[in-house]
Structure formats: structure tokens, C-alpha cells
Amino acid sequence: MADDVVLEMNETDAADTAVLRIYEVGYHIIPDTKEEELEKVVGALRAEIEKSSGSFIAEGAPSLMKLAYPIFIREGEKSVEYDRGYFGWIKFEAPIAIAQTIEAFLKQNKSFFRFIVFQTVREDTRAKMKAPQLREVKRTDVIKRVPRRVEEVSAPVSEEDLEKALQDITTE
């Protein structure tokens, strides 16, 4: 009986490794990295994916961008603040176990200071950027001006009226 349970678990583990899923990894590379070295850093990530029998679907090359908020990373005995980073992403198809392998690789590689690995779909789901539509104005068109707001002048309020209004509000 115990051998049957072990056999079932081993078959399930074998089936999980055979199942392929679509994953995406988004990452930030430290801004101190020289642009010539970016390909080497990303190439190491690609090599790790290929080593785990992953196949590439799409990739966004890393580009330097300002972060929404500063990120503090502990490096040795000091804390380093990053307000910029090279952001890139890779979408790939691989066995289920690869997500943990890739995450472990990114944690140990000091070039990546922020990353996420998640399961996704094959289709391109990113929102397309559209340029804002500009309205064409002909020289003969008249541009209407919005009238300025006139400030209202209020009459002085007596103490009795104020007390009465406060009494009405508090009794409701």
C-alpha cells in the first residue's frame, strides 16, 4: 500500500515536469551596469532558461527608466538606493519546475535588484500605446474662450441666523 502512494506521487511529479507552461519574467538591472555589459547580464538569464529546456516566445530589451519610487537594497553592511534601473522582460515556454529555478538564479545574481516570475498566456496582452489625437484648427475657425468665473460676494450673516442654522443642522 505504501509503495502505491510513492508510485503515484512519482508519476505525478513526472507528469508535472512534462507539462509546459508560458511564463514571463520582468526584471530591473542595477543602473551602474554599463550598456555594453547589459547583453552579457541578460544572456546569462537566457542561458539559464535554455538550460532548463525553456523556449523563447518574446523579449523586451532592457532600457534605463526612472522608477516610481526609490528602492533600497542591502549590499554588505550598507544600504544602496536606486531610483533608476534597466527594465526588461522575457516571455518563454518551459516545464513547471523552471519558475523556481529562474527565481533562484535571479536572487543569487547581484545584477538584478528587482524581478518577478509569473505564469501568463502566449498571446500579446500588452496595451498598445496610441498617440494623442490633435484637433486641427483652421485659420478661419474661431476659438471660443471660456468666460472667467466671477467671485460671489456674500452679504454679512447675523449671529442669530448663524445660531438658527446650526440648531437646525444639529437637531436633524
Stockholm file with secondary structure:
# STOCKHOLM 1.0

chainA/1-172         MADDVVLEMNETDAADTAVLRIYEVGYHIIPDTKEEELEKVVGALRAEIEKSSGSFIAEGAPSLMKLAYPIFIREGEKSVEYDRGYFGWIKFEAPIAIAQTIEAFLKQNKSFFRFIVFQTVREDTRAKMKAPQLREVKRTDVIKRVPRRVEEVSAPVSEEDLEKALQDITTE
#=GR chainA/1-172 SS CHHHHHHHHHHHHHHHHHCEEEEEEEEEECTTSCHHHHHHHHHHHHHHHHHTTCEEEEEEEEEEEEEEEEEEEEETTEEEEEEEEEEEEEEEEEETTHHHHHHHHHHHCTTEEEEEEEECCSSCCCCCCCCCCCCCCCTTCCCCCCCCCCCCCCCCCCHHHHHHHHHHHHHC
#=GC SS_cons         CHHHHHHHHHHHHHHHHHCEEEEEEEEEECTTSCHHHHHHHHHHHHHHHHHTTCEEEEEEEEEEEEEEEEEEEEETTEEEEEEEEEEEEEEEEEETTHHHHHHHHHHHCTTEEEEEEEECCSSCCCCCCCCCCCCCCCTTCCCCCCCCCCCCCCCCCCHHHHHHHHHHHHHC
//
